[in-house]
Amino acid sequence: MNQIAASLTSLVNNVAIQDNPLSVLRTFIEAQDSYERARQTDRWRFVGYVLELGYDSAKIITSDPYKIAVGGIPRGSFLIMTPNNPGNLPLHFTLLRVTGVATTPLSNQVQQTYFELHKKSMPELDVWTQGELQWGALECDVLGMFYPDPTDQRRLSFSGDVNNVVSAHRYRVFAPDEELQKLIVNGTVKPEQQFELGTLRTMECQLTEASSSQIPVKISMRDFKGCRTSMFGKTRLGKSNVVKLIAQGMLESTATDNSVGQLIFDINGEYANDNPQDGNKSIRSAFADRCEVYALTERPNTPSKPLRLNFYEQPDSCIEILASMLQQDKKESNYIRSFASVKLPSIESISSLPDGDKTRPIRKIQLFWAILKKAGFHADEGRLKAKGLVSRNAKHFNPCFNQNLRNAAYSSSNRQPGNAPATLDELVSELEVLAKFQRENPNHQALISSSGNSMFDSDDQALLDFFAPNSGSGPSILRTYRDYHSSIAGDFLNEILDLLDAGKTVILDLGNATDEIRRYFSDMLSRAIFAHQEKKFVSNSLRNHYIQLYFEEAHNLFPPNDKDLTGVYARFAKEGAKFHIGMVYSTQSPSTINKELLAQTENFFIGHLASVDETKALSRVQIAFEGIEEDILRSKTPGYMRMLTMSHRFVIPMQAKRFEALTPLSQ
């Protein structure tokens, strides 16, 4: 009766999981049992027996014929452990990862035998001795267990621990076949928005062709939306290629809903521009209809918009930008600090004012324009006139000083006042006369307005002192910042935000920029995007839309001080998911990244690291990498990486495919 009950239970369990991906295990075990009975050892995937078993590690005993039959057992490869008699338990297996060679109870005797044989130079071994010497042991990590979801038998579940540890002799160990390897690698990946990233590669050596080279490795793009993803490894070993693949996967998975906008800070120009000599195809050319490039330097074969600010047309934000750059360059004279503290109105805000209230704010902007003109910032005066920045009885570049002041100022310089300024050059000339007069005659009656107030308030005075300082360089210290300016640039900040909201991929080509310029644009756009998404969060308008940011050479951007939690990158780490902001950052060393950001990172792609300290830093922040540090230190093949995503509960060794995207879904 007990045997009949056990058979019925087994039948019920088998029927319950027939639609479960784990059903491949039953097929595998049945096939292995039949190979064993038929003595078809060349097809048998059996590896050995369990010698010692714990909750975290296992020692297995194996033999040379077993290892040869399965094509070898490299360090880092996956093995499965199954019970000899599962009894009433549902179908399941424990996943092992080989970490090294272990000693056996007979290790000393085996070494002694080898020593004696070599000492006697015996040409070959007798079959009895050979049978004794071919046995050995392997040390393995216990990664967890695959089993049917108790709440839904059609679904696969994985746990990072095991439910029970019984006597070692009750288990068998197999090398998984192709179908089981697919289950191990992709079984826990979210089914939505999957993208094939590469193939399983358990070892760097390719002396013999391993079956794992045919196992696809998939990711779910859902794991990257609003999440942090790191790329670590030495240069020229495939980090950028994987970044392109992730960007491609996001473009393809959102082709119908445009739910993700991407911003790529392209410091080498490889995402925006094709390089036929290296066989490098860019994201822009592969997805031309969904990408927009902004470039510091226009390239002949790449359509792009200028990555510049128009300092004349955005005075309110650009004076703050100049102030931050002056502070960064440690320009700290009193008149410079006063200039940096000035707040200017936007051109748009002035247009809504009554005519009688426009004169003073317009004059402030004109003072700022004169500073820019004197510093050598090129201006398109036609565009500025089209802005309609005029007040009652005034022309475009007329600061509207009363005639008494103009007469007194020009008379002090032994000159006759001409017509009111009609060009920027004339505005600069008039302000030079006014500044000299004001400095030499600070209490002159002409400097008092008809209302009894000073003609210049504190902001006017700060601008005027910077325009024509009593001592110091004045506007000429701004000349080094002209690379940020273009007289034909629009408001690219708002343009980029609109493109991201529309689901476009924006690439900033910073290939010819200095580290300072790269850092400047990265910081400015990151802050703008964070504020933009935060505003949408507050107004409950985020919905299902995300923004993904891609940073290369992140160690040059992110502050290494883990106590600085107020910067925008630290806020990305803490609050990015809430505001639907994801980021992919690449660098050579984990130790150079802010610890707070590193601790919040969900997805990892690790290439070759050359330092033990770096691998230790990695395993400290992500325990899943503990035990594979040696493999990371030794392997140097481009594209050969260890991957861990939100869907994967253990590290997957994989060979990333080469980015090509010749026929993307978006076209």
Secondary structure, 3 states (H helix, E strand, C coil): CHHHHHHHHHHHHHHHCCCCCCHHHHHHHHHHHHHHHCCCCCCCCEEEEEEEECCCEEEEEEEHHHHHHCCCCCCCCEEEEEECCCCCCCCCEEEEEEEEEECCCCHHHHHHHHHHHHHHCCCCCCHHHHHHHCEEEEEEEEEEEEEEECCEEEEEEEECCCCCCCCHHHEEEECCCHHHHHHHHHCCCCCCCEEEEEEECCCCCCCCCCHHHHCEEEEEHHHCCCCEEEEECCCCCCHHHHHHHHHHHHHHHCCCCCCEEEEEEECCCCCCCCEHHHCECCHHHHCHHHEEEEECCCECCECCEECCECCCCCHHHHHHHHHHHHHHCCCCCHHHHHHHCCCCCCHHHHHCCCHHHCHHHHHHHHHHHHHHHHHCCCCCHHHHHHCCCCCCCCCCCCCCCCHHHHHHHHHHCCCCCCCCCCCHHHHHHHHHHHHHHHHHCCCCHHHECCCCCECCCHHHHHHHHHHCCCCCCHHHHHHHHHHHECCCCCCHHHHHHHHHHCCCEEEEECCCCCHHHHHHHHHHHHHHHHHHHHHHHHCCCCCCCEEEEEECCHHHCCCCCCCCCCCHHHHHHHHCCCCCEEEEEEECCHHHCCHHHHHCCCEEEECCCCCHHHHHHHHHHCHHHCCCHHHHHHCCCCCEEEEECCCCCCCEEEEECCCCCCCCCCC
